Amino acid sequence: MTVWQRAFPDGKSPQRVLVPPSPYAIFLVLTVRPGFESTAKDFLSEIAGLTRTVGFRSREDDLSCVTGIGADLWDRMFTAPRPSDLHPFIEQRGDVHTAPSTPGDLLFHIRARRMDMCFELARLIGDALDGAVDVADEVHGFRYFDERDILGFVDGTENPEDQGAVDAVFLHPDDVAEDSALDSAEAGPDVAAAAAGAGAVPGNGAPGYPGSTYVIVQKYTHDMSGWDELSVEEQEAAFGRHKLSDVEFAEEDKAPNSHLVLNSIEDEDGNDREIVRDNMVFGSVGAEEYGTYFIAYAADVTTTEQMLENMFIGDPVGTYDRILDFSTAVTGGLFFVPSQDFLDDPDGELTEAGLGIGGAASAKVDGPDIDNGSDVDPAGGDDSADADPSAPTDGSLGIGSLNRRRQ
């Protein structure tokens, strides 16, 4: 995987999403207690310093931490509109299997070449937020032999590389500007005015935040006894590739419910829509728990969501992913991963974009209908002269390849 640390043309520096595969990781999902939103927001600017503090002690072990923000916490921390594709994780409930949506306000994806480095940073994060958060999920992951998952198949083969990875993961300022120029006029005059700022606003009224991305995480546990009872040929049919060589089956030889078939997503021009995954194995011999932690970054989160829908609902409906007969999703979360600039100074970035707290375009917007046509103040008054044009609303397993919607 390509290391991408350069700033975008507008000077926005992305978080360290694209780093070489690390042998160890900790996935930490936290919920923020009511009343402690300001504590959580203030802590965003401290994460980089904590990471440097721990990482400096052994720089060759390349400690990194990616921070994500959930939809509910965004609404509680900021008056600015949510990023356009940030919403609660969409539950996928099929006839047989379900991908649940579970609580999560903050995600910390910590990686290094040593587990003690990961653990030390996770400990310091916990100490800094003590009393303000609860741990919803904590998974300590590791690489398994030659990049294989616990089921024995190589994981990550279809990840894009180099510029392809950058294009698949990060929102680029040119894309944001192009979308805004096409769509902001339909969004209403106030939103169109905000689009002139550094964080141009797409047609649904939510800022594009160049240098940012989205991430979906799921924790899967596996029925290893049932899986091991299958022949190698049956396992290979479930994946759609050979187990030892990692070579894909010919298209005509892939079963319609194989993992590869259901996770191959194309755009209208026949190009692959891509994501970047960094899955890890986890497990406990004593608890007989063996699993895969799925984590997928994408500029267009709908690609990942489509893959999950194919897996759990089926394409066509009922043709669900065969791997799910041996793999159970126990968590599911969607998070916005802002640029490093945003983490360092959230209010400053929102103000620069014309969306800061107290600004003219600071109301929450989550949907395509910016002006609802009503002159009635929700509080009971007539605000037709200076009405806020919007109202707050709430809005595979790893092997497939996931590119942004804006091809």
N, C-alpha and C positions, 0 to 999 in steps of 0.2 A: 504494500500500500504506500502511495506517495506521501511524503511529508510536505505539508502545505502550510507555511508560516508567513508568507508574504502578505502585505496588505493589498486590498482591492484598489482600483484606481481612485476611488473617492477617499482613500486613507483608512477605511474600516478594516480592522484585523479580525479574522474569524478565530474562534476557539480552536484548540488543537484536536480536531476531530480526526483528521487524516494523519495518523502516525503509523510507523511500522508495527506489525503485530507484536504485542507484548505477551510474555508468558504468563502474566498474572493480572488480575483485575478485581476490583470490588465495585459492585453495583449497589448504591445506597439510595433508597427511595424514602423520603420523609414527608410527613404531613405537618403543616404549620398550625399551631393552636390558635384559636380565635383570639384576637387582641395583640398578637405578636407579629403582624404583617410588617410593621416598620422594622422590627428586628431582623426579619428575613431579608428585607430589601437592603438594609444597611450592610448585611453580611455579604451580599453579592460582590461588593468592591474589595472584600478581604480575601476572597478565595485565591486570587493570583498570588498574593503575598504569602499565604500559607503554603501553597504549592512550591513556591521558590524556596521557602524556609526549609522544607523537608527535602526537596530535590537537590539543593545545593550540597547536601552532605554526601551525596553519591551521584554526581551529575551523569556519569556514564550509564546509570540505570534508568534514565529517561522517564522520570515521573511526570505524569500529566493528569489533568482533571477537566472533564467537560461537564458543564452545569446546564441543566434544563429546568424550565419553569412550566408548571401545569396551568390549565385554563382557569380553574377555580381560583388559584392563588393570584394569577394575573389580575383577575377582576377585583380581588380584594386589595392588591398592592397599588394598582395604577388606575387613574381615571382615563388614561389614553385607551383607544380601541385595541382589542386583541390583535395580534398578528393574524393575517387573513386565514390561515389554515389551522389555527390553534383552537381546539375544542376537546371536550372529554373523549377519551378513547371509546370507539364505537364497538359495543359488544357484538359478536358474531354468534348467533344461536342457530345452529343447524339442526337437522332431524336427529343427529346422533351425538355430535360434539359441540361444545361451546367455548368461545374465547371470551372470558369475562372481562369486564372493566372494573378495576380496583383503585382504591384511593392513592393519590400521589400528588404532592405539591412541588417538591424539588427532587431532581435526579442528579446524583453525582456519579459519573462514570470515571473511575480512578484506574489508571494503568501504569505499570512499571515492569522492569525486569526482575524485581524482587518483591515478594509479598509483604515483607516488613515495611517497605516504603509505602505501599498502598495502605497498609493497616495504620501506620502512623498518621498519614493524612486524614484518613477516615476518623481516627480518634480525635484529632484536633478539630475537625468539623463538628463532631458530636459535642465536644467540650464548649466550642464557641456558641453553639445553639442550644445548650443545655437549658431545659425549662421552657423553650419556645417551640420545640418540635417533638414529634413522636416518630419512631422508626416504623415505617409501614412494611419495608422489605429490605433485607441485607443478604447479598449473595457474594461469596468469595469464589471467583472463577479461576480456571487454569487451562493452559493449552494441553491437549491430549495427543501424545505421540506426534505423528507427522500431520498436524493441522486437522485431525479427525474429530468428529463428535463422539459422544459416548456410544452411539449406535454403530460406530465403526466406519463411517463414510467421511471422506474429506469434506470440510465445511469452508465455504468462502470462495470456491472455484470461480463463480460468476461475478465476483466483485469487479467493477471497472477500475482502471488504473490511470495514473498520470492525469492529464487534463480531463479525461473522461470522468475520473472520480470527483474532481473539483466541480465540473458541470453538473454532475448528478446530485451533489450534496448542497452546495452553497447557493443562496439567492444572490444574484449579481446585480449591481446598480443599473446596468444597461437594461436588464430584464424588467426591473422595477419601474424604470423610467418609461420604457416602451409600453408596458401594461397600463401605467397611469395615464399616458397620453391618449391611449385608446379608450379607456374606461372612465376616467375621473369626471368627464363632462356629464356622464349619466348619473353620477353619484350625488349631485347637488352642489351648489355654489360654495358652501363652506368647506366641504371635503375637497373640491377641486382647488380651492385656495391653499389648503394644507399640502396638496400634492406638489406645490412648487418648492417645498422644503426638502431637506436632505433625505428624509424618509418618505419618499413619494407614496401616495395612497392609491392602491388599486380600486377598482370599481365598487367593491363591497365596503369601502370606507375604512379598511384596516391597512396600516402601514406595511410596506414591504420589507423593511429592515435588511438592507444589503449586508452580506457577510454572515447572515444567520442561516439556520437550518431547522429541521424538525427531526425528532427521534421517537420511535415506537419501541417499547420494551415489553417482553413477555417472559415469564418463567415457566418452563415446561419440565414436568417430571415424566420419566419413562418406565414402562413395564418391561424391565430387562428380561425377566423370565419368559414372558410371552414372546418377546422379540427374538430371543436366542433359540426358541423352539422352531422358528422359521428356518427354512433352508437358505443358503446364500442366494440361490436363484430367486426365491420369494422376496428376500430383502432387497435385492437389486431391482426387481420389478416395482417395488414400492417407491424407490428413489428415481428410477429411470436412468441409472448409470451403473457401471461395473464397480464392485466394492474395492478390489485391490488396485486396479489401474486408474480409477477415477474417470474413465472414459465414458462419455454419454452413449446411450443406445441411439441407434438410428431412429429418426422421427417415427417411421412406420412401426417400430418395435416397442415404442413407449406405451404403457397402459394409460387410458384416459384419466385414471385416478392416481397416477404417479405424481410424486412431488414436483418433478421438473416441469411436467406439462401444466400443472395448475399454477405454478409460480412463474411462468413465462408470460410477461405482459408486454404488449406492443402498442405503439401509438397508431394513429390513423394512416401513417405513411409506412407502417411495417417495421419501424425502428424499435429496438428494445428500450423499454422504460426501466431505468436502472436505479438501484440504491447501493449503499455501502453498508455491509454488516460487519460486526466484530463479535460474533458469538463466542461464548465460553462454556466449557464443561464445569459442572459442580457436582458434589456428591457427598454422601455420608454412609460409610459401611454399616455403622451401628444402627442408623435409622433406616437403612435400606432405601435411601433416597438417591436417585441418580438422575441428573437432568442436564438440560441445555438452557442457558440464558440467551434469549434472542434479543438482539439490539440492532436496529436498522435506522440509518440516517438517510434523509432524502429531502431535497428542495421541494419536491412535490409529494406530500404525504399521502395523497390519494393513490399513488402507485402501491405503496405498502398496504394500504387499506384494501385495495382491490385484490391483492395477493391473499390476504387473510380471508376475505369473503370467498374467494375461490376455494381455499383450503377447507373452510368450515361449512359453507353453504353448498358449494359445488358449482362446477361449470361444465355441463349444465347442472341445475339444481339436483342435489342428491348424490352427485359424483364427488364426494368429499375426498380429501387427501388420505390415502391409505395409511400414512405414517401416524395419523391421529388415533388409529386403533391401538397404538402403543405409546402415545404421547399425550399428556394432559396439560392444557394451559391453566395455570393457577393464578396468574396475575396478568394485567394488561394496562399499559399507560401510554399516553401521548404527551410529549413535552416540546416546548419551543426552546431552541438553543440559540441565544442571541450572540452577537459579535462580542469579542473581548472588550471593545470600547463601551458597549452597553453595560456589561457587567461592572466595569470600572466606574461608570457614572450613569446609572439609568435615567435619572431625572434630566441630566444634561443632554443625553442623546434624544430623549423625547422632546425637550424644549427646542433643540436644534432642528428637529423635524417638524416643528410647529404643532406638536401634540402634547406638550408638557402639561403637568398638573396646573390647572388654573388658566391654561391657554384657551384660545378661541375655539380650537378643534379638539378639546380634551374629553368630550363625552364618549362613553363606550359605544362602539358600533360593532355589531356582530350579525351581518346579514346584508343582502343586496338592497333592501329597501331603506334608503337613507332618510328620505322625507316621507313620512306616513300621511301627509296631507291634513293632519289634524291641527287645529288652532287651540286646542284645549290643553291647558297645563295639567299634567297628571296630579299635581298637588291641589288642583281645583280652581286655579286662576286662568285668565285669558292671557296667553303669552304670544299672540299672533305676531306681535311686532318684533320680538327678539327671541323667537322660539329656538330651542335646541333641536336640530333637525333629526335627532335620533334618540332612541331610548334604550337602556341596557337590556340585553337578553342573554340567556344562558345557551348559551349555545350548545427462508421460511424457515417456519422453523428454521428457516434460514437459507435454503439453497438457491432460491430463484434469483433473477437479476431484476433490479429495480432502478428513468430520467425524468426530468421534470415534465410537467404537463405542457409547458410552453416550448414545444419543439420548434 
